[in-house]
């Protein structure tokens, strides 16, 4: 097998060498090529990347022509557009990622200057929404801009309304733009220069581009299909509003190929969706930066608006001709900080000649728009933000070159949505200037913070976060701790003085987050790109546990299942489970009274009894219940499989093809056994519930409700399977996240009360005062028992069940505090460090419920430990409300019914309990 792999890779390498040689020597040489940096054999300028206004590069056999001024771009891309309007093949984007629909479909007539006026009401409405959001959250400018641009493009393209916050379509578009920008940069992926590389298997170590493309292809399909299908549903239901989709579908030629026409419409809409917001967001942000750099320009703009519009209304498009200075600001924004410094490359279809230079057929032609817009001869003082350069005698100067000549592309490939983009930027700028003062921020000492006005370096040139020194090839593989890794990670962060560190484990990038601030910024605010999970072939593919929501890849399927879980476990819905929680708690007290030495066993049974009742409406046996035992077997296996590095197949997925009979393939045999366990766990209680329903003996439960809500006109087999998987996920959630979380939190609480007997006395005094001795506490007493709630909060904080939550997975490259966070990174949130942050929780290693109290009430100013105890962002545990209520009633009842004291040995000596961690998971 290994020999075959070596031969395959060797054959590909030989083919690549032959391909490069003939590619470099296939052109005639009647005329010299334009000048350029010195070229190496075969690879040419692959290691360079940038004098004349036209230069030539050889990138591994691909001829690249760079145009540096507007005159040259006009001569070639405009006047000779018939041969310069191709696009590069871009195998990464068009073939491997499946984004071919994104290129060249948009019909010019849709967005010509006279047509865009019909979209202005949408732009105006979205702009007013932006102003309201900025008033509420002035620190979230980019979030407001993204929402505004997304609202506009979704209404114009699909006729869809967006959610005021966390809209899935906007999040998907943002994510799609990130990956497209990363993939479309010339030279970013060698496969674009050597298309033969696309045939390399994705398991080859250097074929990371194939693995990225596979992930990014999913984004493309979601972007193409999800909003389109939503728009079509609205049209079919008669609920649609005027949009590009509606008008295009109405104009389809019934005598033609309807499928082909629909695909073109869908691709065009997808292009608008993917690209529609990027220009607007970036341009408005650049405008605000420019006005900060030139406060006199802001004053002039405000005076113009005050004079023309007045203070009682906002500007409209009817005011555009009377607000030339606002238009000049918009033009200067496009020039000063062009959204695309390098326009999307063209491809030359035929040999050409310019100024005696030969331009080879097939050349990739790159217009340097940045150089054209910063040409000092055309725009004096080009690096200053100066809107006045476009004015003369109080009016727009027709003699000043409009930056749109370079800002939106060239020739037949010029952006067809440029007029719409310009009007969206104009009305947003005018409205912001009319509504707000724009000033520089100040730090805590009142000192002005100067904004950076340098264009950001490319992400790939930024440094990685600090981390332990790395060895060649294996990186930090030998540094990864085997136990109590959260303590080691925190120690590294302290030593390096950073709240984020980077590890390299044999080529796998790992990011560790050490504070709540960085976790909130990345996992919460940027959740659209940080919500993935590592692939984990052992769990999802070999063991067949791909139905587990906690390990399911982020995407449409995950969203559908998450929605079902949320419907059953959101705060209001979780209230209906309190009867089962109370009943299980009372059974727990009776068992504990009978056998006080097996508290963990009783806790495990209590949590299992609760969830079996909630999920299936089934009664459990007092001891050795088969449903609880089946779930626990799966959970024990899952805890083993989910630990990073436990199985080599998770690092080398190709090993999953190794036959189970081979001597070193024990993991295959283990996975087969686990698959059987999972099947039993899912099927047994589900079938028992269906039998009870048929017999009329069923009690209300998660399963019975889902089965009753099945659409009888739909695919019943599919819905039954979905429901079966959902129940299996439900029991796993509780057996894993709830049983483990509930049992461990109550156990930690008992340990904490043993460590702090004064806290136990206060808790008993509160219950005696509020509840008395004639009954047990109930949920009706919760508001009157704040100290019990404080005890529960402290138990979650002091000995968090999951010191490290299940890792997240970053889908696209990102940046934080100037550090580059590579795409494909596994992101680990160190919840233990966050919950033991001395700045937030003084004396963090002591059990002190009083830290959450003030004046006899819960102190809402102290950070609630649930911010880290249940996971982060879109991957936060959906059963957290049920877990918290189950823990609360159990702790309250335990304190009311029993004294908790340390054990005494046969000699009368107190036995000190151990306070060591046993790790768990939060899904």
LINRA-V552450 format. One record per pair of residues at least 24 apart in sequence whose ideal C-beta (glycine too) atoms are under 7 Angstrom apart, sorted by sequence separation. I is the first residue (numbers start at 1). GAP is how many residues later the second one is. D is the distance in Angstrom with one decimal. If there is no record, write none. Layout:
BEGIN
I_GAP_D / I_GAP_D
END
This chain:
BEGIN
146_24_6.2 / 245_24_5.7 / 301_24_5.4 / 342_24_5.9 / 343_24_4.7 / 468_24_6.1 / 490_24_6.1 / 703_24_4.9 / 763_24_5.6 / 804_24_5.8 / 805_24_5.4 / 17_25_7.0 / 126_25_4.3 / 244_25_6.1 / 300_25_5.6 / 301_25_5.9 / 480_25_6.2 / 489_25_6.9 / 584_25_4.4 / 702_25_6.5 / 762_25_5.6 / 763_25_6.0 / 126_26_4.3 / 342_26_6.3 / 343_26_5.1 / 584_26_4.4 / 804_26_6.1 / 805_26_5.7 / 342_27_6.6 / 476_27_4.5 / 804_27_6.5 / 146_28_6.2 / 244_28_6.7 / 301_28_5.9 / 341_28_6.0 / 342_28_7.0 / 476_28_5.5 / 477_28_5.2 / 702_28_5.6 / 763_28_5.7 / 803_28_5.9 / 804_28_7.0 / 123_29_5.5 / 340_29_6.2 / 341_29_3.6 / 475_29_3.0 / 476_29_5.9 / 477_29_5.1 / 581_29_5.5 / 802_29_6.3 / 803_29_3.6 / 122_30_5.4 / 373_30_5.6 / 466_30_4.3 / 475_30_5.8 / 580_30_5.3 / 835_30_5.5 / 34_31_6.8 / 338_31_5.5 / 475_31_6.2 / 800_31_5.6 / 297_32_6.6 / 338_32_5.9 / 466_32_5.1 / 474_32_5.2 / 759_32_6.7 / 800_32_5.9 / 122_33_4.5 / 183_33_6.9 / 373_33_5.4 / 465_33_6.3 / 580_33_4.5 / 835_33_5.5 / 24_34_6.7 / 122_34_5.4 / 372_34_4.3 / 373_34_6.8 / 467_34_4.6 / 470_34_5.1 / 580_34_5.6 / 834_34_4.3 / 835_34_6.9 / 338_35_5.3 / 465_35_4.7 / 466_35_5.8 / 467_35_4.2 / 800_35_5.3 / 465_36_5.4 / 466_36_7.0 / 467_36_5.4 / 24_37_5.0 / 119_37_5.0 / 179_37_4.6 / 369_37_4.3 / 465_37_4.2 / 577_37_5.2 / 637_37_4.9 / 831_37_4.2 / 23_38_3.4 / 228_38_5.1 / 335_38_4.7 / 369_38_6.6 / 464_38_4.5 / 686_38_5.1 / 797_38_4.7 / 831_38_6.5 / 20_40_6.1 / 179_40_5.8 / 637_40_6.5 / 20_41_4.5 / 228_41_6.0 / 686_41_5.2 / 224_42_6.2 / 287_42_6.4 / 290_42_6.7 / 682_42_6.0 / 749_42_6.2 / 752_42_6.4 / 176_43_5.1 / 290_43_5.9 / 367_43_5.6 / 634_43_5.1 / 749_43_6.9 / 752_43_5.8 / 829_43_5.5 / 175_44_5.8 / 335_44_6.5 / 633_44_5.2 / 634_44_5.6 / 797_44_6.6 / 877_45_5.4 / 224_46_4.5 / 227_46_6.2 / 287_46_4.1 / 290_46_5.7 / 465_46_6.8 / 682_46_3.5 / 685_46_6.8 / 749_46_3.8 / 752_46_5.6 / 877_46_6.1 / 176_47_4.6 / 223_47_5.8 / 286_47_5.3 / 634_47_5.0 / 681_47_6.4 / 748_47_4.8 / 751_48_6.9 / 336_49_5.1 / 798_49_5.1 / 172_50_5.7 / 173_50_6.7 / 223_50_6.1 / 283_50_5.5 / 286_50_6.9 / 630_50_5.4 / 631_50_5.5 / 681_50_6.8 / 745_50_5.3 / 748_50_6.4 / 172_51_5.7 / 223_51_6.1 / 283_51_6.4 / 286_51_3.8 / 630_51_4.4 / 745_51_6.0 / 748_51_3.7 / 871_51_4.6 / 870_52_5.8 / 332_53_6.2 / 794_53_6.0 / 172_54_6.9 / 332_54_6.5 / 630_54_6.3 / 794_54_6.5 / 332_55_4.3 / 794_55_4.4 / 283_56_5.9 / 745_56_6.1 / 282_57_4.7 / 332_57_6.9 / 627_57_6.4 / 744_57_4.2 / 794_57_7.0 / 169_58_5.4 / 329_58_4.5 / 332_58_6.5 / 626_58_6.9 / 627_58_4.9 / 791_58_4.6 / 794_58_6.6 / 328_59_4.0 / 331_59_5.0 / 790_59_4.1 / 793_59_5.0 / 279_60_5.0 / 741_60_5.1 / 740_61_6.3 / 325_62_6.5 / 328_62_4.1 / 787_62_6.6 / 790_62_4.1 / 328_63_5.3 / 790_63_5.3 / 344_65_6.8 / 325_66_6.9 / 343_66_5.1 / 787_66_6.7 / 805_66_4.8 / 160_67_6.3 / 324_67_6.5 / 343_67_6.5 / 346_67_6.2 / 618_67_6.0 / 786_67_6.8 / 805_67_6.8 / 808_67_6.4 / 328_68_6.6 / 335_68_3.7 / 339_68_6.9 / 790_68_6.4 / 797_68_3.7 / 158_69_4.9 / 327_69_6.2 / 334_69_4.5 / 338_69_5.2 / 616_69_4.6 / 789_69_6.0 / 796_69_4.5 / 800_69_5.4 / 160_70_5.9 / 334_70_6.7 / 618_70_6.0 / 796_70_6.7 / 160_71_6.1 / 324_71_5.6 / 331_71_6.6 / 618_71_6.6 / 786_71_5.5 / 793_71_6.7 / 158_72_6.8 / 159_72_5.9 / 324_72_4.9 / 331_72_5.6 / 616_72_6.9 / 617_72_6.2 / 786_72_4.8 / 793_72_5.7 / 154_73_6.8 / 158_73_4.0 / 334_73_4.4 / 612_73_6.7 / 616_73_4.6 / 796_73_4.6 / 159_75_6.5 / 99_81_6.8 / 159_81_5.1 / 617_81_5.7 / 159_82_4.2 / 617_82_4.1 / 159_83_6.6 / 617_83_6.4 / 159_84_3.3 / 617_84_3.3 / 158_85_5.6 / 616_85_5.4 / 97_86_6.2 / 157_86_6.2 / 159_86_6.5 / 615_86_6.3 / 617_86_6.9 / 156_87_6.5 / 157_87_4.9 / 158_87_5.4 / 159_87_5.9 / 614_87_6.6 / 615_87_4.8 / 616_87_5.1 / 617_87_5.9 / 156_88_6.3 / 157_88_6.6 / 297_88_6.9 / 614_88_6.0 / 615_88_6.3 / 759_88_6.8 / 93_90_5.0 / 297_90_5.3 / 759_90_5.1 / 92_91_5.1 / 93_91_5.9 / 294_91_4.8 / 756_91_4.7 / 293_92_5.0 / 294_92_6.9 / 330_92_6.7 / 755_92_5.0 / 756_92_6.9 / 180_94_6.3 / 290_95_3.6 / 330_95_5.4 / 752_95_3.5 / 792_95_5.5 / 330_96_4.9 / 792_96_5.3 / 92_97_4.4 / 177_97_6.2 / 176_98_5.2 / 543_98_6.7 / 634_98_6.7 / 638_98_6.3 / 92_99_5.4 / 327_99_6.5 / 330_99_5.7 / 789_99_6.6 / 792_99_5.6 / 91_100_5.1 / 92_100_5.5 / 173_100_5.7 / 326_100_6.6 / 329_100_6.0 / 631_100_5.3 / 635_100_4.9 / 788_100_6.7 / 791_100_6.1 / 91_101_6.0 / 173_101_6.4 / 177_101_5.3 / 631_101_6.7 / 635_101_4.7 / 90_102_5.5 / 96_102_5.9 / 539_102_5.1 / 95_103_6.3 / 326_103_6.1 / 538_103_5.0 / 539_103_6.6 / 632_103_6.2 / 788_103_6.2 / 88_104_6.9 / 91_104_4.8 / 173_104_6.2 / 326_104_4.7 / 631_104_3.7 / 788_104_4.8 / 89_106_6.5 / 317_106_6.9 / 320_106_6.7 / 782_106_6.6 / 91_107_5.0 / 323_107_6.3 / 326_107_6.9 / 785_107_6.3 / 788_107_6.9 / 538_109_4.4 / 317_110_6.4 / 779_110_6.4 / 158_111_6.6 / 538_111_5.5 / 616_111_6.7 / 157_112_5.1 / 315_112_7.0 / 537_112_5.2 / 538_112_5.6 / 615_112_5.6 / 537_113_5.9 / 96_114_6.7 / 536_114_5.5 / 542_114_5.8 / 803_114_6.5 / 157_115_4.7 / 315_115_4.0 / 541_115_6.0 / 615_115_4.5 / 777_115_4.0 / 806_115_5.8 / 97_116_4.9 / 157_116_5.8 / 315_116_6.1 / 537_116_4.8 / 615_116_5.2 / 777_116_6.0 / 803_116_6.1 / 806_116_6.5 / 92_117_6.4 / 96_117_3.4 / 314_117_5.4 / 776_117_5.3 / 805_117_4.5 / 806_117_5.9 / 337_118_7.0 / 535_118_6.6 / 802_118_5.2 / 97_119_4.6 / 98_119_4.4 / 153_119_6.3 / 157_119_7.0 / 315_119_5.7 / 537_119_5.0 / 777_119_5.6 / 801_119_4.6 / 802_119_5.6 / 97_120_5.2 / 153_120_6.2 / 314_120_5.8 / 611_120_6.0 / 776_120_5.8 / 802_120_4.0 / 92_121_6.2 / 99_121_4.9 / 776_121_6.9 / 98_122_4.9 / 97_123_5.9 / 98_123_6.8 / 101_123_6.0 / 153_123_3.5 / 611_123_3.3 / 153_124_5.6 / 611_124_6.8 / 305_125_6.7 / 309_125_6.4 / 767_125_6.8 / 771_125_6.4 / 542_126_6.8 / 149_127_6.9 / 150_127_5.5 / 607_127_6.7 / 608_127_6.8 / 611_127_5.9 / 59_128_6.1 / 149_128_3.4 / 305_128_6.0 / 543_128_4.8 / 767_128_5.9 / 305_129_4.7 / 538_129_6.7 / 542_129_3.6 / 767_129_4.8 / 60_130_6.9 / 62_131_4.7 / 146_131_6.7 / 149_131_4.4 / 302_131_5.9 / 543_131_4.2 / 544_131_4.4 / 607_131_5.9 / 608_131_5.9 / 764_131_5.8 / 61_132_6.7 / 149_132_5.1 / 301_132_4.8 / 543_132_5.4 / 607_132_4.0 / 763_132_4.8 / 60_133_4.2 / 538_133_6.3 / 545_133_5.6 / 59_134_5.2 / 60_134_5.8 / 110_134_6.7 / 544_134_5.9 / 568_134_5.7 / 146_135_5.8 / 298_135_6.9 / 543_135_6.6 / 604_135_6.2 / 607_135_4.4 / 145_136_4.5 / 607_136_5.5 / 49_138_6.4 / 145_139_5.7 / 604_139_5.4 / 145_140_6.4 / 298_140_5.8 / 603_140_4.1 / 737_140_5.5 / 760_140_5.9 / 276_141_6.7 / 280_141_6.0 / 284_141_5.9 / 738_141_5.5 / 742_141_5.7 / 746_141_5.9 / 279_142_4.6 / 283_142_4.7 / 287_142_5.3 / 737_142_5.7 / 741_142_5.0 / 745_142_4.9 / 749_142_5.4 / 142_143_6.7 / 508_143_6.9 / 600_143_6.7 / 603_143_5.6 / 141_144_6.9 / 280_144_4.9 / 284_144_5.2 / 603_144_6.5 / 738_144_6.7 / 742_144_5.0 / 746_144_5.2 / 272_145_6.9 / 280_145_5.9 / 284_145_6.5 / 506_145_6.7 / 734_145_6.7 / 738_145_5.4 / 742_145_5.7 / 746_145_6.3 / 292_146_6.2 / 733_146_5.1 / 754_146_6.2 / 291_147_5.2 / 600_147_6.4 / 753_147_5.2 / 292_148_5.8 / 754_148_5.6 / 288_150_5.9 / 750_150_6.0 / 105_159_5.6 / 186_159_5.8 / 292_159_5.6 / 754_159_5.9 / 184_160_6.8 / 293_160_5.6 / 107_161_6.9 / 105_162_4.5 / 106_162_5.1 / 289_162_6.1 / 564_162_5.8 / 751_162_5.9 / 105_163_4.5 / 644_163_6.9 / 289_164_6.2 / 642_164_6.7 / 751_164_6.1 / 106_165_5.5 / 480_165_6.9 / 561_165_7.0 / 101_166_3.4 / 105_166_6.1 / 106_166_7.0 / 102_168_6.4 / 101_169_5.6 / 102_169_5.1 / 102_172_6.1 / 19_175_6.6 / 744_176_6.1 / 19_177_5.6 / 16_178_5.6 / 186_178_6.7 / 547_178_4.1 / 16_180_5.6 / 186_180_6.5 / 549_180_5.4 / 740_180_4.8 / 15_181_5.6 / 547_181_6.1 / 548_181_6.3 / 547_182_5.9 / 12_184_6.8 / 548_184_6.3 / 736_185_6.5 / 737_185_6.3 / 737_186_5.0 / 12_187_6.7 / 736_187_6.5 / 12_188_5.9 / 733_190_6.7 / 124_192_6.7 / 9_195_6.6 / 582_196_6.7 / 120_197_5.1 / 578_201_5.1 / 550_256_5.9 / 88_257_5.3 / 88_259_5.2 / 86_260_6.3 / 87_260_5.8 / 85_261_6.6 / 86_261_3.5 / 84_262_5.1 / 86_263_5.2 / 84_264_5.8 / 83_265_6.2 / 83_266_4.9 / 83_267_4.8 / 77_269_6.2 / 83_269_6.5 / 80_272_6.9 / 152_272_6.2 / 534_273_6.1 / 534_275_5.2 / 88_276_5.1 / 532_276_6.5 / 533_276_5.3 / 610_276_6.2 / 531_277_6.6 / 532_277_3.4 / 76_278_6.6 / 530_278_5.1 / 532_278_6.9 / 532_279_5.2 / 607_279_7.0 / 642_279_5.9 / 148_280_6.9 / 530_280_5.7 / 84_281_6.2 / 529_281_6.3 / 529_282_5.1 / 639_282_6.4 / 529_283_5.3 / 606_284_7.0 / 523_285_6.2 / 529_285_6.4 / 526_288_6.8 / 77_290_6.4 / 534_292_5.4 / 65_294_5.9 / 73_294_4.8 / 522_294_6.4 / 521_295_6.9 / 63_297_4.8 / 530_297_6.2 / 65_298_4.9 / 67_298_6.7 / 130_298_6.6 / 63_299_6.4 / 64_299_6.7 / 67_299_7.0 / 73_299_6.7 / 54_300_6.6 / 63_300_4.1 / 64_300_4.9 / 65_300_4.7 / 66_300_5.0 / 67_300_4.8 / 68_300_5.0 / 123_300_6.2 / 127_300_5.3 / 131_300_5.9 / 63_301_7.0 / 65_301_7.0 / 67_301_6.3 / 119_301_5.8 / 123_301_4.8 / 127_301_5.0 / 62_302_6.1 / 64_302_6.4 / 66_302_6.0 / 69_302_6.7 / 70_302_4.4 / 134_302_6.9 / 205_302_6.9 / 588_302_6.7 / 54_303_6.8 / 68_303_4.8 / 69_303_5.9 / 116_303_4.6 / 120_303_6.4 / 124_303_6.1 / 116_304_4.5 / 123_304_5.6 / 127_304_5.0 / 131_304_5.4 / 581_304_6.2 / 585_304_5.2 / 589_304_5.9 / 111_305_4.8 / 577_305_5.6 / 581_305_4.8 / 585_305_5.1 / 69_306_6.4 / 110_306_6.9 / 111_306_4.8 / 113_306_4.6 / 523_306_6.3 / 112_307_7.0 / 116_307_6.0 / 574_307_4.1 / 578_307_6.2 / 582_307_6.0 / 108_308_5.0 / 111_308_6.1 / 574_308_4.6 / 581_308_5.5 / 585_308_5.1 / 589_308_5.3 / 111_309_5.5 / 569_309_5.0 / 106_310_5.0 / 511_310_5.8 / 519_310_4.9 / 569_310_5.2 / 571_310_4.9 / 574_311_6.4 / 566_312_5.8 / 569_312_6.5 / 509_313_4.7 / 565_313_4.4 / 569_313_5.8 / 511_314_4.9 / 513_314_6.7 / 509_315_6.4 / 510_315_6.7 / 513_315_6.9 / 519_315_6.7 / 500_316_6.4 / 509_316_4.1 / 510_316_4.9 / 511_316_4.7 / 512_316_4.9 / 513_316_4.9 / 514_316_5.2 / 562_316_6.9 / 486_317_4.1 / 511_317_6.9 / 513_317_6.4 / 486_318_5.2 / 508_318_6.5 / 510_318_6.5 / 512_318_6.0 / 516_318_4.6 / 485_319_6.6 / 500_319_6.7 / 514_319_4.9 / 515_319_6.2 / 31_322_6.2 / 515_322_6.8 / 34_323_4.4 / 33_324_6.5 / 31_325_6.5 / 32_325_6.3 / 33_325_5.8 / 31_326_6.4 / 32_326_6.5 / 85_326_5.9 / 31_327_3.6 / 84_327_6.2 / 85_327_4.2 / 30_328_6.6 / 85_328_5.6 / 81_330_3.7 / 226_330_6.5 / 81_331_4.7 / 78_332_6.3 / 27_333_4.5 / 77_333_3.8 / 78_333_5.0 / 222_333_6.4 / 77_334_4.1 / 222_334_5.7 / 70_335_6.1 / 70_336_6.1 / 73_337_5.4 / 218_337_5.7 / 490_340_6.0 / 489_341_5.2 / 531_342_6.0 / 490_343_4.2 / 530_343_6.3 / 531_343_4.4 / 486_344_5.2 / 531_344_5.8 / 486_346_4.0 / 527_346_3.8 / 486_347_6.6 / 527_347_4.7 / 524_348_6.3 / 523_349_3.8 / 524_349_5.0 / 523_350_4.1 / 178_351_6.3 / 516_351_6.1 / 516_352_6.2 / 175_353_5.1 / 462_353_6.2 / 519_353_5.5 / 174_354_5.6 / 175_354_5.5 / 459_354_5.1 / 465_354_4.5 / 464_355_6.3 / 459_356_5.7 / 462_356_6.1 / 463_356_6.2 / 464_356_5.8 / 171_357_3.6 / 462_357_6.3 / 463_357_6.6 / 462_358_3.9 / 460_360_6.8 / 459_361_5.3 / 550_373_2.8 / 549_374_7.0 / 168_391_6.6 / 484_433_6.6 / 203_450_6.2 / 203_451_3.8 / 215_596_6.2 / 212_611_6.3 / 212_612_6.6 / 182_630_6.1 / 182_631_5.7 / 179_633_5.0 / 178_634_4.0 / 175_636_6.5 / 175_637_6.6 / 182_641_6.9
END
